[in-house]
Amino acid sequence: MRIRWLWLLIAGFSILCLEVACRHRQTGEINVDRIQSRVNAIERHLESMQAALRGKSLDRAQKHHQSAVKILEDNRDQLAAHPEIDLFEKRVEKAGAVLCYEFVNIPLAAFFDDVRGKDIGAARSRLKAARKEFERCQDRILGLDDFVALKMNLDSAPQVLVGLEGELGKVALAEKMHAFKRDLDEQILSIQRKIGKLEKQANQKELALDVFRQIRAVKQNMENRNEFTELPEWATITADAKASLRKLDVRRASLVRRGKVLWLVKNLMPDATKKAFQAVAVRKNSSALKAFQKALRGFKECDDMVGGLLEQEPGLARFSFQMEGRKKTVAWLKDHCMTSRVISDWLSEVLRMVENTVPKASRLASRAMAAHDQADALTLFSEAFTGYYRCHEMLTDILKKEPRMAWFTFRWEGDEKTVDWMKKHCGISRKIAERRVYKISGRKPKPPKKPEAAAIKIESKTEAPKKKSRRKTKKKKRRRRIRRW
């Protein structure tokens, strides 16, 4: 019995040992499978991280790396039995460094893409992100092979950004310059339209002044645009604009001269002519003298103005206009104003002679006739001779230059007299005074210095006559000689 129970006990123990051994073997197989599954999971996460990095998805890559690290940390005791656990841990750690590297590299690469795309705002934000990640990951990526290249690219990025800012600044400045050019072209076109209106009607003072001010404002605006001087196109734009403005200003000045001529014809000349006719028609010498002086101022202004305009533009002499229903030219107007000025001056001199010089000489002669002292009489006759002499010489000179002045009448001692009569009267009185002086002193009186009367000469034409060819002149002379013979 005892042996039987012993065998049963041994058999039971053997069965128990066999069961325990089987269970232990099964547990070992289960632990190996679990370790391998954890290793495979970490491998998958690392591969997914690499795929995410190739797709430049940093957030997804970071999640996969964090999952791999978590599996490694949670199963470190079990994974400790893995024969390549050290190499595996280094691989996970290197994957973290690569991930950190890409956190710098991907924004930096995007920064250079934004620079090439001229997106300065995005480039600034990319560079800021890359710098921030580099400060965080510098210690981890220091040993990587691509660290030096990454650091050089990161250090050169600010200069690239500055270059982009300068380039974009030039682009913006160029766009601003082209906008200014479009506005400049519009202003020049506006000036051209206004000058077109002036060409249709030159006598528009306000419009001409507006054109002058606008041209000056456009020039000043161009000179003040110093920010465009560094652009190469600015010199061409300003040169073309200044050339156009110069031509427009020349046209404006020419039209202004024509406008002044029309103003003279419309305003100044009618008033001066009216005063001249009033002077001729009035019977009182003093009133006629005042009217002639007013007319003289008008004709003088016309003569000076037209003369100045012709000096500026000789071709203006051919400009024609309507005056009193007839077509006239500026050359005719110049001659007309000059002639009217000279005649008005001469007639004023005649009236001054009639009103002052001759009456004074007559009074001196009367006093000399009544004087008892020979010395006093000699002095008075000499002064009277001087007055009559000047009267006769001046009237003789005037009538030589303009014989038609002989018909001009004035009042003398209540009667109407002419210039021709006054010339003869002064001549006779001069001879009488001369004989009286000779009778008293035995010497003829010295004639006074010739007064500067009528310094302006009347010319038939303003323009110089064209010279005839010498050949034609000789032919004409030969023909005349033949006819004479």
C-alpha positions, 0 to 999 in steps of 0.5 A: 500500500505504501509503495502504491501511494508512493507511486501515485505521489511520484506520478502526480508530482511528475504530472504537476511538474510536466504541467508547470513546465508546459505552462512556463514554456507557453508563457515564455513564448507569449513574452517573446511574441509580445516583445516582437509586437512592441518592436514592430510597433515602434518600427512602424511608427518610425517608418510613418515618421519618415513618411510624414517628414517626406510629406513635410507634415511635421505635426504627424511626424512628431506624433509618430515619434512620440508614440514610438518613444512612449512604447519604448518607455512603457515596455522598457523592462520587457524590451530589455531582453531584446538582443538589439535593444541598445541599437534600437534605442539609439535608432529612436534617439537618432530619429528624434534628432532627425525630427528636430533637424527637419523642424528647422530644415523644412521651415528654412526650405519654405523660407527660400521658396517664399523668397523666390516667390517674392512673398516677404511676409511669409518669408519673415514668419518662416525664418522666425519659426526656423530660428526658434526651432534651431534654438530648441534643437541645436544641442540634439542636431549638433552631431548630424552630418547636415548640421553645418549646411543647415547652420550656414543656410540659417545664417545667410537667411537674414541677408537674403531677406534684406535683399528681397526687401530691397528688391521688393522696395525697388519693385514697389518704387517702380510701380509708384514711378509708373503710376506717377508717369501715367498721371504725368501723361494725363497732365501733359494731355490736359495741357495739350487740350488747353493749348488747343483751345488757345489756338482757336482763340488766342486772346484768353488771358486766364486760360494762358495763365492757367496753362503757364501755371500748370506747366510750372507745377508739373516741372516742379513736381518732377524736380521734387521726386528725388526718390525715383532718381536711383531708377534707370528709367526715371532719366528717360521719363523725365527727359521725354516729359521735359521735352514735351513740356518745352514744346508745349511752353514754346507753343504757349508763349507763341499763342500768348504773343498772338493773344497780346496782339489781339488784345492790342487790336481790340482794346488799346488801339481803338481807345488811342485812335479815339483820343487822337480823333478827339484831339483833331476835332477839339477846338481848344489847344490845351484840350487837344494837347491833353488828348494827343498826350493820351493818344501818344501813350497808347500808341507808344505802348502799342509800338513798344509791345509789338516791337518786343513781340517781334524781337521774340518771334520775328515770324509773328509779323505774318500773323493776320487778324481782322481790324475794322472789317479788314485783314491786317498783319502784325507788320502793318500794326507795327508800322501803324503804331509807330507812325501814329506814335510819331505823328501824335508826338509831333502834333503835341510838340506843335501844340506846345510850341503854339501854346508856350514857345511862340507866345513867349517869343512874341511877348519878348519881342513886344517888350523889346520894341517898347524898351528904352535901354538898348541893352535890355532890348538886345537881350529881349530880341535875342531871346525872342530870336531863339524862340522863333528860330526853334519854332521854325526849325522844328516845323521845317523838320516835321514838314520835311518828314511828313508833309501832310502835317501842313494841313493840321489846324489849331487856334491862334488868337481866336482864328484857325491857323495851320502848321504851314502858316505857323512855320512861315510866321516863325520864319518871318518873326525870326528874320525880324528879330535877327535884323533887330539884334544886328542893328543894335549890336552889329552882330548876328545872333548865334542860333541855339542848339537844335532841339531833339525833336522827333527822334523816331523816324517813320519807315514805310515797312517794318521788315527789311526789303529783300535784296535783289540779285546783282545779276537782275540789277545789271540787266535792268540798268542795261535795258534803261541805257538802251531805252535812253539811247 
